[in-house]
Amino acid sequence: MDRRKLILSGMATAGLSACASTAQERPGDPPRQSQYDTGRAQTYSADEMIRSGSDFLGVTAESIGAVIERAFRDNGQPTGYIAGEEGSGAIGVGLRYGRGLLYMKGKDTQEVFWQGPSVGWDWGGNASRVFTLCYNLQYPDAIFRRFPGVEGTAYLIGGLGVNYQRADSITLAPIRAGVGLRLGANVGYLAYSRKRNILPF
């Protein structure tokens, strides 16, 4: 190899090295695509939900554990959860209003309101803390829609109740720990929104 070819070869090698170094991550650069940047939301384990639900609802891990384990058997691992409060009442026809915060891994916390009517054999009222497991919710804005559900629960002082609500491929499982008395079964929906709505429809 003559001297000219040797110089050109060295320049080419140096150029490739410079390109490789600029492709590496540097402080302040956005992170490279990882296994989580596939468009699918990360999920929560049963232990994570039992700890968070127990702390928020103020019940023992054993009390909420059985409810969460049942929800996991039915739906798998949730991609988010809502921690909030609500009030409801019914004399045949019922109304429910609530607000909370939506948590998803790697996403900003989102404030959420919900309201909705119900009809059925349903009497009484209650004020509840609500811990809602969100299944197949891939991004926060997908929560803002109506979720029909069928509820058949008995609320007693200090009791826990759960029911499922579904819209398209998204399932919500609200777990309620309430004060008051509400007995019965009803059919209705909850509409989740960015702002509080007085009308429940």
C-alpha positions, -999 to 999 in steps of 0.1 A, spaced: 0 0 0 15 34 -10 16 64 12 -14 81 -4 -37 50 1 -25 47 37 -35 84 44 -69 80 28 -76 48 48 -67 66 80 -90 94 72 -119 71 64 -114 52 97 -114 85 117 -146 96 100 -164 64 109 -153 67 145 -166 103 147 -200 92 133 -202 64 158 -194 87 187 -221 112 177 -247 84 175 -241 75 211 -263 90 238 -250 122 254 -261 141 285 -292 161 276 -301 140 245 -335 123 244 -333 86 254 -330 60 228 -359 38 219 -363 11 245 -384 -20 250 -411 3 265 -413 26 235 -434 2 215 -468 20 219 -479 -4 247 -484 9 282 -464 -6 311 -484 -27 336 -487 -30 373 -481 -61 394 -506 -74 419 -483 -65 448 -480 -29 435 -518 -26 434 -524 -42 468 -499 -18 484 -513 13 467 -549 2 471 -545 -6 508 -528 27 515 -553 48 496 -585 31 508 -572 27 544 -579 -10 546 -557 -40 553 -537 -57 525 -557 -89 532 -590 -71 527 -582 -57 493 -559 -85 483 -588 -109 476 -606 -83 454 -575 -74 434 -565 -110 429 -600 -117 415 -597 -88 391 -563 -100 380 -577 -135 373 -604 -120 352 -585 -93 334 -547 -97 338 -524 -68 348 -537 -33 347 -520 -5 328 -531 22 351 -553 31 381 -574 59 394 -574 70 431 -604 92 439 -636 99 458 -673 99 448 -708 103 461 -739 86 449 -776 80 458 -806 62 443 -843 57 447 -848 34 418 -830 60 396 -795 69 408 -768 94 402 -730 91 408 -703 119 408 -666 116 415 -631 129 409 -596 114 411 -562 111 397 -552 87 369 -517 71 373 -498 54 345 -462 44 344 -441 69 324 -471 92 319 -481 125 336 -507 122 363 -541 132 349 -571 146 368 -603 128 359 -640 134 367 -668 110 363 -706 111 365 -735 89 354 -770 78 359 -783 43 368 -817 26 370 -827 -6 387 -837 -21 421 -814 3 440 -820 22 472 -798 43 495 -767 64 492 -730 63 500 -698 84 499 -668 63 488 -631 62 482 -626 46 449 -595 27 436 -601 18 400 -579 -6 381 -576 3 344 -570 -26 319 -557 -21 283 -557 17 287 -528 26 265 -527 63 269 -544 87 294 -568 104 270 -585 71 262 -602 73 296 -625 101 284 -656 83 272 -686 65 286 -682 31 303 -713 10 306 -715 -14 335 -737 -37 355 -735 -34 392 -748 -58 418 -732 -49 452 -741 -43 488 -725 -14 505 -722 -16 542 -703 6 566 -666 -1 560 -674 -26 532 -657 -31 499 -675 -34 465 -663 -39 430 -679 -40 395 -666 -40 359 -672 -13 333 -662 -19 296 -659 3 265 -642 -11 234 -611 -30 246 -608 -10 279 -620 -25 312 -623 -5 344 -627 -22 378 -637 3 405 -631 -9 440 -651 11 465 -647 15 503 -676 36 515 -696 50 543 -734 46 542 -758 21 531 -768 12 495 -784 -21 486 -794 -33 452 -785 -39 416 -785 -14 388 -776 -9 352 -760 24 340 -728 40 328 -702 64 340 -689 92 317 -653 101 324 -643 137 316 -616 163 319 -639 188 337 -667 183 362 -701 181 346 -733 189 366 -755 169 342 -747 132 344 -756 124 308 
